[in-house]
Amino acid sequence: MEPLVLVGVVLAVVLFAAAWQARRIGNERRDVTLLGVSGGVSAAGAALAFLL
């Protein structure tokens, strides 16, 4: 696995874990959504880098 893909996957996992934790402790919905969207964009970028 290339380093760029690995960094993207790790970033996506960390952002999704942060979103889950933020939702669990009751943060505002917009903050949790922002973390989730950021994780999704990072995961999509990692998938695209993996395919290319």
Secondary structure, DSSP 4 states (H G I P E B T S, - for coil): --HHHHHHHHHHHHHHHHHHHHHHHT--HHHHHHHHHHHHHHHHHHHHHHH-
